[in-house]
Amino acid sequence: MTLTIVLPDLRFARQAGFNPLMELALPALATLLGKATRQTLPGSSTEQWLRASFQADAISTALLSLAVDLPNAPPGHWLRADPVHLRADRDRAILFDASLLQIQRDEATALVAALNQLYRDDGYEFVAATPERWYVRLPDVPDLQTSSLSSVSGQDIHAHLPRGPQAMHWHKLLNEWQMLLYTQAVNDVREQAGQPAVNSLWLWGEGQQPPGQLHSAWRQVVADDVLAKGLASLSGAEQRRLPARYTPDIAQEDTLILLDVLSYPTRRGDLHDWRDTLVALERDWFAPLLADWQSGKLPAVRLMLPGHQTSLQADLEPSERWKFWRRPADLASCLAEAA
């Protein structure tokens, strides 16, 4: 039995020479990584790693998440059209995704209704499946290449705008959507309350139709992430929500856990929240996980730390328990292997 745990954003960028791990007590995590056989792999995002694991590299992200959000959605050419905030910064436009905007259901409903009213004669249908995840159904197959929302969040959008033969058409539409959203009363109220306006959409998620069933190496997927849940759904794996803490019952045979609770403070650049969350992970996940592995309740554990330049895979096999000479890892050096 192998338990695979994916840990995105375990490495927070240093700020002006300050070590984000300074004065944090993380003995269980240090022991897990120190006892493990570590392997440095080519860099990949969490999304890329998940796709490769399910052999779904070319499958449309929009259709994978749509299978979770709107399983009875009518057939058609769907893309994600997620609500975002663009902040002007000299000659740049910095994108902030909806996880930072606290959009309410009634706000999403009103903004999508305005979009549908404007484009009802053009064959575009907008749907707010959740306040944070919106979709658009297109009249034709889109001929474009886009950038995922996670890769653009916090970045200047200009290098990530839609590319391909129809690029100028989509740039024009994006400008139209921005102008429409700018005029909506919902945004006037948000700005009066000191909240950022929902002033643009991010179009992304093109790709192939999913086949009948995806490959899966796992019988169970524990995750809140919609992409992971979509991959699990189309592979036939059992799905469970991510609990607040590790418990032995989730560590069933061939289980994948996407433990992505550090991603939210990382996207916000909130170092204090990131450190607090990491301390909670040490207490609620790493310490009980280490205890179960050391006692033999968990024969094998794999920790996967995705990184942009390099990723780190740490394997804990039963034989590693007796290698007393393997000391707790120096976390700053170890996490540099997942940069």
FIMIRO-694389 format. One record per residue (C-alpha): x, y, z negated. Coordinates in steps of 0.05 Angstrom, whole numbers. Layout:
N
X / Y / Z
...
***
This chain:
339
0 / 0 / 0
29 / 67 / 21
1 / 133 / -3
19 / 191 / 43
15 / 262 / 16
25 / 321 / 61
48 / 384 / 25
46 / 446 / 69
77 / 512 / 46
117 / 481 / -11
172 / 530 / 10
157 / 604 / 1
202 / 653 / 39
254 / 687 / -4
240 / 760 / -16
300 / 807 / -18
344 / 751 / -46
294 / 731 / -100
286 / 656 / -108
211 / 640 / -111
227 / 579 / -154
264 / 619 / -207
248 / 597 / -278
194 / 548 / -255
195 / 481 / -292
179 / 428 / -241
211 / 364 / -268
162 / 315 / -237
169 / 344 / -167
245 / 346 / -175
245 / 273 / -196
199 / 251 / -140
244 / 284 / -88
308 / 263 / -123
288 / 190 / -127
263 / 188 / -55
301 / 170 / 7
297 / 236 / 44
299 / 245 / 120
303 / 311 / 156
258 / 312 / 218
245 / 363 / 274
202 / 421 / 253
127 / 418 / 261
66 / 453 / 234
16 / 415 / 193
-32 / 416 / 252
21 / 387 / 298
39 / 333 / 248
-34 / 313 / 239
-47 / 311 / 313
14 / 268 / 326
-6 / 221 / 270
-74 / 210 / 301
-47 / 209 / 373
-90 / 270 / 388
-39 / 321 / 413
-81 / 346 / 471
-150 / 341 / 440
-189 / 406 / 434
-185 / 435 / 363
-253 / 468 / 375
-285 / 400 / 389
-250 / 367 / 330
-276 / 419 / 281
-343 / 422 / 316
-352 / 348 / 301
-350 / 366 / 227
-386 / 433 / 227
-440 / 420 / 279
-443 / 345 / 295
-508 / 356 / 334
-482 / 414 / 375
-505 / 413 / 448
-453 / 391 / 499
-413 / 444 / 534
-347 / 481 / 538
-333 / 503 / 466
-278 / 546 / 437
-266 / 573 / 367
-281 / 647 / 363
-262 / 660 / 291
-275 / 727 / 256
-212 / 765 / 239
-188 / 833 / 217
-136 / 870 / 259
-96 / 923 / 224
-60 / 975 / 267
13 / 984 / 249
46 / 1033 / 296
48 / 996 / 362
28 / 930 / 331
-38 / 897 / 313
-30 / 851 / 253
-81 / 795 / 246
-113 / 774 / 180
-155 / 711 / 183
-223 / 701 / 152
-196 / 665 / 91
-175 / 734 / 66
-239 / 771 / 85
-293 / 739 / 40
-346 / 743 / 95
-416 / 730 / 69
-466 / 686 / 106
-514 / 744 / 120
-456 / 785 / 148
-435 / 729 / 195
-507 / 719 / 218
-516 / 792 / 234
-450 / 799 / 272
-462 / 735 / 313
-533 / 759 / 329
-504 / 823 / 358
-455 / 785 / 401
-509 / 739 / 427
-554 / 797 / 444
-500 / 830 / 485
-479 / 767 / 522
-544 / 728 / 528
-547 / 740 / 603
-474 / 719 / 614
-479 / 648 / 590
-441 / 657 / 525
-470 / 629 / 460
-438 / 647 / 394
-449 / 605 / 332
-427 / 618 / 260
-421 / 547 / 235
-393 / 574 / 170
-379 / 647 / 150
-305 / 634 / 167
-310 / 588 / 228
-346 / 614 / 289
-352 / 582 / 358
-371 / 604 / 428
-401 / 560 / 482
-378 / 581 / 551
-413 / 576 / 619
-350 / 546 / 652
-288 / 507 / 634
-238 / 558 / 607
-172 / 561 / 645
-127 / 591 / 591
-75 / 575 / 539
-84 / 603 / 469
-47 / 605 / 402
-76 / 572 / 340
-103 / 619 / 287
-55 / 593 / 234
5 / 610 / 278
-18 / 682 / 288
-43 / 699 / 218
-1 / 755 / 190
32 / 767 / 258
27 / 818 / 314
-24 / 790 / 363
7 / 817 / 427
54 / 758 / 439
-3 / 709 / 425
-60 / 735 / 468
-92 / 685 / 517
-47 / 665 / 575
-60 / 634 / 643
-96 / 651 / 708
-156 / 681 / 672
-116 / 719 / 620
-138 / 789 / 641
-211 / 767 / 639
-204 / 743 / 567
-166 / 805 / 546
-223 / 847 / 573
-274 / 805 / 535
-234 / 811 / 470
-233 / 887 / 478
-309 / 887 / 489
-320 / 844 / 427
-277 / 891 / 386
-316 / 952 / 409
-382 / 918 / 393
-360 / 896 / 323
-334 / 966 / 309
-404 / 994 / 317
-440 / 944 / 271
-472 / 967 / 206
-443 / 906 / 171
-374 / 934 / 179
-395 / 1004 / 156
-420 / 973 / 91
-357 / 931 / 83
-311 / 991 / 93
-351 / 1033 / 44
-342 / 977 / -7
-267 / 977 / 6
-268 / 911 / 45
-232 / 901 / 111
-277 / 903 / 172
-291 / 842 / 214
-266 / 879 / 275
-244 / 824 / 324
-250 / 751 / 342
-193 / 702 / 353
-205 / 656 / 412
-170 / 589 / 410
-177 / 513 / 407
-179 / 492 / 481
-160 / 422 / 501
-186 / 355 / 524
-250 / 320 / 504
-239 / 268 / 449
-239 / 196 / 471
-288 / 146 / 441
-246 / 135 / 379
-179 / 162 / 356
-122 / 121 / 329
-112 / 123 / 254
-58 / 93 / 209
-102 / 108 / 148
-165 / 78 / 122
-180 / 139 / 80
-167 / 214 / 89
-173 / 260 / 29
-176 / 332 / 53
-216 / 396 / 55
-184 / 420 / 120
-233 / 417 / 177
-182 / 392 / 228
-162 / 334 / 183
-235 / 318 / 171
-249 / 320 / 246
-192 / 273 / 261
-215 / 226 / 206
-286 / 227 / 231
-266 / 210 / 303
-219 / 155 / 280
-269 / 120 / 235
-229 / 133 / 171
-267 / 143 / 106
-268 / 216 / 84
-264 / 245 / 14
-259 / 317 / -10
-194 / 339 / -41
-203 / 335 / -117
-174 / 386 / -165
-124 / 335 / -192
-94 / 268 / -177
-132 / 207 / -202
-114 / 135 / -189
-180 / 121 / -153
-160 / 164 / -93
-94 / 126 / -83
-126 / 69 / -45
-93 / 28 / 8
-68 / 68 / 68
-92 / 136 / 44
-73 / 204 / 72
-80 / 264 / 25
-73 / 334 / 53
-53 / 374 / -8
-55 / 443 / 23
-73 / 486 / -38
-9 / 528 / -29
-30 / 551 / 40
-79 / 604 / 17
-30 / 644 / -27
24 / 634 / 27
-20 / 665 / 81
-35 / 724 / 35
38 / 731 / 17
18 / 727 / -56
80 / 701 / -91
50 / 703 / -161
-10 / 662 / -140
36 / 614 / -102
79 / 603 / -165
17 / 593 / -209
-11 / 543 / -159
54 / 506 / -157
56 / 500 / -233
-15 / 473 / -230
6 / 422 / -177
63 / 399 / -222
14 / 388 / -280
-46 / 360 / -242
-13 / 322 / -185
62 / 311 / -188
67 / 289 / -261
11 / 236 / -258
33 / 214 / -189
104 / 203 / -215
77 / 164 / -275
36 / 118 / -231
94 / 105 / -184
143 / 92 / -241
95 / 43 / -274
85 / 5 / -209
12 / 24 / -199
34 / 56 / -134
81 / 11 / -95
100 / 63 / -43
91 / 138 / -35
110 / 182 / 24
115 / 258 / 15
113 / 298 / 79
135 / 370 / 78
123 / 404 / 145
169 / 462 / 164
175 / 508 / 224
248 / 492 / 238
256 / 425 / 202
208 / 380 / 164
225 / 335 / 105
200 / 264 / 96
212 / 234 / 27
198 / 159 / 17
191 / 127 / -51
195 / 52 / -45
190 / 4 / -105
265 / -8 / -104
278 / 66 / -116
251 / 60 / -187
314 / 24 / -210
365 / 70 / -177
383 / 105 / -242
439 / 143 / -209
390 / 184 / -167
380 / 247 / -206
325 / 299 / -201
334 / 341 / -138
357 / 413 / -137
291 / 439 / -110
319 / 502 / -76
368 / 460 / -36
319 / 404 / -24
263 / 449 / 1
313 / 482 / 49
308 / 416 / 86
236 / 435 / 102
248 / 505 / 128
***
